[in-house]
Amino acid sequence: MLSVEDDGDVEAEEAGRDMEAYERAYADDRSWEDLQEDESGRLRVVDVAQQQRQHRKRVAAMAGAHIQRGIIRYLYLLVDLSRAAGEMDFRPSRMGVVANCVEAFVREFFDQNPLSHLGIITLHNGVAQCLTDLSGSPETHIRALRANLECAGDASIQNAIDLARGLLCQIPTYAHRETLLIFSALSTCDPGDILEAVQRCKDANIRCSVVGLAAEIYICKLLCEQTGGNYSVATSETHLKDLIMEHAPPPPVLAESAVASLVRMGFPQRGAEDAVALCVCHGEVKMGGGYICPCCKARVCELPTECHICGLMLVSSPHLARSYHHLFPVPHFEELEGTAMANGRESEFKLCYGCQQKLPFPGGEVSGVRLVCPRCRQHFCYDCDLYIHESLHNCPGCESISSTSSLPDLQN
């Protein structure tokens, strides 16, 4: 005799059998993402360890040692919302996938660059519209983008980079000017000579990068080559997110723009919670909180920002400290091969030092790569490796050692 719960399971099973194969796969686990094409053109199951190695290789290629990077970035995110963004080769559509990736990128950008500012420009109907101005508030950008997700018309790269250039030219010379174009279309509808627009961006020292969703386009490649940016085309949703996230850390500084300069900064104090004052950010009278500019005593809501009255850059000490993490990076973890894990002392490490989960082992139930810190020799899983190098910026094993004499290579 079947219970009500069993009866429901049977009905769900029958409904699954009635679905087409592609519908059932998409509803269950999107199994096609577990397949990839090998050198001979055959489809095979994705090797998790190989996939993790490829991602670590891309990250290691970008995180080069002894590279000068800028800590104050002004970046405009150019999002293509033309009719091409409504294509459904990405699920549920290109626009939906891009919106999710942009949201994750905005949060990661401010986590990696606490003193930087970001703005969003949308491309649709042959024009470029400034959706949000340069600011340090991630929630403002995310809300504005989510409220304006409508695809229409054609995209114009010339209008977008001209608008971004006009806004970025007002930025002080000590800051690094950048644009990142997420482009879905295969063509651009421009009112004039786009090559002149590319040259103007180059003359203004604006670094333009492009992430494409369809195919490689000559003008996008030329734009990146002329301005020192990166151009890449995504092959899947996961690849798209990885390509966009690669632009979150500060890029290497170009030789011609690597000029040292002093920047005036103020460290405001938190205002009284019961005080009523005029907020210069929004032009409204608000009660409680806020930060008081040490120069003109104006009140602002969030940090970091520039004072609207005296123009002083207002930051907090944690923001300034986090901006220097790329100057003292965590060393790249080494991967242990199967023979090294099975022989000697390496087999003693069963759990990840960071999360205390089981580590990959030859013949074990966990797949993936096992990594070891070259300094403290502690073992970590792939997820902890990403968290340590992308968010924490400190090795737990190295930090737990009280005496530096145990780390002889720290003095080198």
C-alpha positions, 0 to 999 in steps of 0.5 A: 500500500502506497502512502501519500508521499510515495504516491507523489514520488510515483507521479513525479517519476511518471512526469519525468518519463513523459518529458523529452530527454533534453527537458529532463536533463535540464530540469535535473542536473544540466548534464550537458555541462558535464561533457566536453569535446576532446582533441579527436572531436568525441564527447567525454565526461569533464575531468573535475581535476583538469577543470580546476587546473585550468582555472588555477592556470588562468589565475596564476597567469594574471597574478604575476609577481613584482607587477605594479598595480593601481589601487584607485580605479575608476571603471565604467561597466558597459553592458550590451542590452540590444536585441542580441542580449535576448538570444536564448543560447544561454539559459534563460537568456544572455541578458539573464546570465549577464545580469547575474555575472554583473551582480557578482562582479560588482560585489567582487570589484569593491571587495578587491578594490575598496578605494575604487569607483564603478559606474554602469552604461547600457547600450540599446537602441543605437545609443548609450545611456549612463545608468549609474554614476561613478560611486562606491556603493555596490547595492546602488549599481545592482538595483539600477541594473535589475530595474532596467533589464530590457532588450531593444534595438542595436548596440553602438560601441562608438557611442558607449566608449565616447560617453565613458571617455567624456566621463572618465576624462574628469577623473584625476590623473593619479587614478586609473581609467578603465572600461569593461564592455560585455558585448552580445551582438555581432555588429555595431551601429555607429554614427561616425568613424569608430577608429577615431573614437578608439584613438581618443580613448588611447590618447586619454589613457583609458584601458578598454577590455571586452568580454564577448558572448557570440564570436570574435569581432575585429573592432573589439579586438582592435579596441583592446589592442590599441588601449592595452585591454584584454579581449576574450569570448565566452564559450559557456556560462561558467566560462563567462563568469570566470572571464568577467571575474578576471577583471576584478583584481587591479590590472598591471599599470602601463609604463607610460601611466606609472607616475607616482603621485600623492593623494590627499585623503581624509579619515572621517569619524562616525556621527552621533546616532541621534543627530539630525543633519543634511546628507550631501550625498543625497541632498536630504535631511537624515537622522543618525549615523553618517560620516563627518568630513574632517575638512569641511564637516559635511556629512556623507552616508557611505565610505569610500567617497569624495566629499561633495563640498571640498572634494576630499577623498574620504576613506576608512583605515580598513579600506586603505589596508585592504587596498595593499593586499596585492602588494604582498600576495599569498604564494601560489599553492603547489599541486600534489600529484597522485604518487606524491599523495600516496607515498611518504608523509603526504598521506598523513594529511586526510583533511583540508587545513582550512575547512576540515573536509576530506581531501582528494586521494588516489582511489578516494571518494573526493575528486579534484586537486590537492594543494600545499602551501610552499611556506607552511606545507599545510594541505588545502582543497581547491575551494579553500585555495580560491577563498585564500587567494581571492578573498582572504589574502592570508594563508591560515597555516602561515598565520597560525605559526607563531615563530617566523623561524619555522618559515625560513623562506619568509626572509627571502 
